[in-house]
Amino acid sequence: MSKSNSINSDPDSFMNEDMNAFRRASRELFNNHFRPVESDGHEAWLAVERFQIVEAVLFEQLVTVPNSIEKVPYGEVQPKIEVVLRFSTDVPAFIKENAETPEWEHPTEKTLGPDALLGFVSFYDFESPNVCIDNQYVMVKILGHATKPDLVGKFALLYSFYVGYRKI
């Protein structure tokens, strides 16, 4: 990860347009073509699984290929995409205390500071499959944090409007 976490450093390395285009395309594709309007339970989750296959290809074609980044499955830590805070102060984050479980049940609300090194994982929403998604959160893995070393290695959710994305 980069040593400078300033959103203003090396503007050519930022990939905000591509990441936000993917975020919007993924949201619209799910909401308009995959969201199960009248089904629930098993059928709804099958629709989500079908969408995840398409979403992975969408990420590859809108983000990794145009930026010449190695292909890493969407939903895993992207070693070449750093998430950078847009502000020089701490921002709120949901911290996943147990990295072994896929669920985000009872996340801890904390803050992350501008010295945090964050690896991009995916966009995220807490909603059920029957509800329109907004991809309002960015899931990250905390790869370093000088002032909060106890958070290193944990996953976090940040509001997408708090961050930018940099190719490293």
Buried (B, 14 or more C-beta within 10 A) or exposed (E): BBEEBBBEEEEEBBBBEBBBBBBEBBBEBBEEEBBBEEBEEEEBBEBBEEBBEBBBEBBBEBBBEEBEBEEBEBBEBBBBBBBBBBEEEBBEBBBBEEEEEEEBEEBEEBEBBBEBBBBBBBBBBEEEBBEEBBBBBBBBBBBBBEEBEEBBEBBBBBEBEBBBBBBE
